Amino acid sequence: MTTETSTSPSPSNRAGWRSDLFNYTRLSSTQLSHYHEQGYLVIKSLLSAEGRRTMVDECMRAWVSEKGPYDPNANWLTNALLANIHHQSQAVRDYYFNGPLVDIAEQIIGPNLKGVTSQLTFKMRGHTKGFAWHQDNGYGELEPYNAVTCLTALEDNDEQTGCLWVLPESHKLGQIRPGLTATQKLAGHEVVIHPDESKARPLPLQAGDCLIFSCWMLHKSEGNFSHDKDRRVLFLRYADADAVEVYNGRQARLGRLVRGHSAYPEVATFEKDL
Ligand SMILES: O=C(O)CCC(=O)C(=O)O
């Protein structure tokens, strides 16, 4: 399911950043039902053309300075991920902390919210390794189980360049524990689930569109088999402000509070002045 956005800024946002970079929207009840029933939703045009340009420029500066040119011999995670991109890009920081996804995450999760992951997930041309079927909660189980992953396309993508695939309604399976040890997780082992793929569907996105899905949604992507196009996505994740890391002695997940309040003082102050 895809949806259109309006361009009116959220009344709840504070002043002081370039809101012309983003298109604000609220989910309709039909959209919310689709998200809860199917486990995912595509939202059109959350980035304006200027927002996408600014974000790509800032992200590429960070990517090139850290990664250099694509190296087929590098580890797959090195080639695919750049963590904490909001530390290096103002446009990402504004989008993550004050952009339209905050309103959307609030509608799904509730009034108390934190941002728990920001990273680039890129498959530059030549990068033909995909991501196997997994749940994002399989890489790091957060509770409560209502965290939302948001993948914003920085350019048009499709099956050739390695768009996302989802298995609609698979979030109803609940938490799947892939059995990786803490050491394997730290070493970057890949979570691999083998579901019945007969109902899987590719979700090509246009630049500026955002695919959101549940922490239990099974998703995968193939590699980028284009010779002249990159597949660049901004990956953000939001969770309840009191969400804990089940795999880490149920300690509070650190993440910037973007709405409401947290019972954990370490969350209330985390990246507050960033
Ligand atoms: O970027 C992709 O193609 C897949 C990313 C993904 O599945 C993830 O980071 O959880």
The ligand as an SDF file (V2000), in Angstrom:
LIG
                    3D

 10  9  0  0  0  0  0  0  0  0999 V2000
   19.1800   -2.1350    2.8830 O   0  0  0  0  0  0  0  0  0  0  0  0
   18.7760   -3.2640    2.6020 C   0  0  0  0  0  0  0  0  0  0  0  0
   18.7320   -3.6780    1.4690 O   0  0  0  0  0  0  0  0  0  0  0  0
   18.2900   -4.1550    3.7090 C   0  0  0  0  0  0  0  0  0  0  0  0
   18.4650   -3.5350    5.0170 C   0  0  0  0  0  0  0  0  0  0  0  0
   17.9110   -4.3640    6.1200 C   0  0  0  0  0  0  0  0  0  0  0  0
   17.1990   -5.2920    5.9250 O   0  0  0  0  0  0  0  0  0  0  0  0
   18.2330   -4.0240    7.4770 C   0  0  0  0  0  0  0  0  0  0  0  0
   19.1570   -3.2130    7.6890 O   0  0  0  0  0  0  0  0  0  0  0  0
   17.5790   -4.5600    8.3910 O   0  0  0  0  0  0  0  0  0  0  0  0
  1  2  2  0
  2  3  1  0
  2  4  1  0
  4  5  1  0
  5  6  1  0
  6  7  2  0
  6  8  1  0
  8  9  2  0
  8 10  1  0
M  END
$$$$
